[in-house]
Amino acid sequence: MNIQPPPARAVPAAAVAAPLFAQWEIEANILNLQGEHRLLHQLLREFHSFSRDQCAKLREEGYSSLSDLINWKFQEIRSLLKDLSNRPSNRGGQRFGDRKIKELQALRWFITDRSRRGLTFDFDLYKAEATQYISFAEIDSEIDKDEAADKPEKFKYASWNKWEESVCIYLDSVISKNGAPLSYVIRKDLDVEIEWESLDRKTQQIYTAP
């Protein structure tokens, strides 16, 4: 008895024609982007749907890797991208809509925040909460405008404990250039048994600052 093998299944044409690389990968390979440069290109092109020209313009302006975004000020992002959007193309202009500006501000906020807190760049977390980081970036930009607490009065031995408290409050209200409250200059050693992840955001910033 002859037993005929079952007919081979036809492979869908779409499966055969499927590209081996995503568009962002092809571009990154052509540009020879590696490490943080490659990851930023992927996030902008694949996740946030920035155009190839928008990414090229950001690289041209000096923002080509994740580290380039750290400490880039909230308002400076909007000012630069609005200026580029208002320029004619023959003068180096490139349009960035309001949504793209907010997405870049959010990505900058996430990268800067993680860096200032000594945490890894968890981009699965970022992608899951990207819209929320737009709000965080806006809130922090307003907090940065807050005035510092009153400066401590001259030291008096009789009330040294109140003076010490006023110094701590003042330094805690001033944000240094590295993004941490200025109270990092008087921080005490952490308990060796404490878990870093259990610390609040401000404490992590204080103890990450060099």
Residue, then its C-alpha position, 0 to 999 in steps of 0.5 A: m500500500n502506497i502512503q502518500p505524504p501530506p501536501a506541503r503547506a504553502v508559505p505565505a508570500a508576506a512571510v517570504a517578503a518580510p524584511l530581516f531588519a526593521q527600518w530603524e535598524i537599517e538606518a542605524n546600521i548605515l549610520n554605524l550607530q552603536g550603544e547609547h546612540r543606537l538605543l536613542h535612535q531606536l526609541l525615537r524612530e520605533f517607539h515615538s515615531f520620529s521621522r528620519d529627518q527629525c532624528a538627523k536634525l537632533r544629531e546635527e544639533g548635538y543630541s545623538s545619544l542618551s547621555d546627550l539628553i541628561n540635564w538638557k533643560f525642559q524649556e531649552i528643548r521647547s525653545l530649540l525645537k520651536d526655533l527649528s520648526n519656524r525656520p525655512s528648510n533652506r536655512g536648516g529648519q525641521r518641523f517638530g509638532d507639540r507632541k514630539i516636543k513633549e515626548l522628547q521632554a519626557l524621555r529627557w526627564f526619564i533619563t535624567d531622573r534615573s541618572r541622578r538617582g543611580l538607577t539603570f535605564d529601564f526602558d520597559l518601564y519607560k515604554a509602559e509609562a511614557t505618557q505619565y513621564i510627560s506630566f512628570a517633566e511638566i511638574d518638575s519644570e514648575i518645581d524648579k521655579d520655586e524659590a528657595a527657603d530663607k537663608p539661615e541667620k547668623f550663627k548663635y551658640a545659644s540657639w545652635n540647634k535651631w540654626e542647624e535645622s534652618v541650614c538643613i532646610y535651606l540647603d534642601s530647598v536649593i537645587s544644585k547644578n547636578g540636579a540634587p538638593l544642595s543638602y548633598v554637601i552635608r549628607k551623612d553616611l548611609d547605613v550599610e544594610i539599607e537597600w537602595e531601592s527602598l530610598d525615596r527619590k530625593t534621598q537617592q538624588i542626594y546620595t548619587a551626587p558626587 
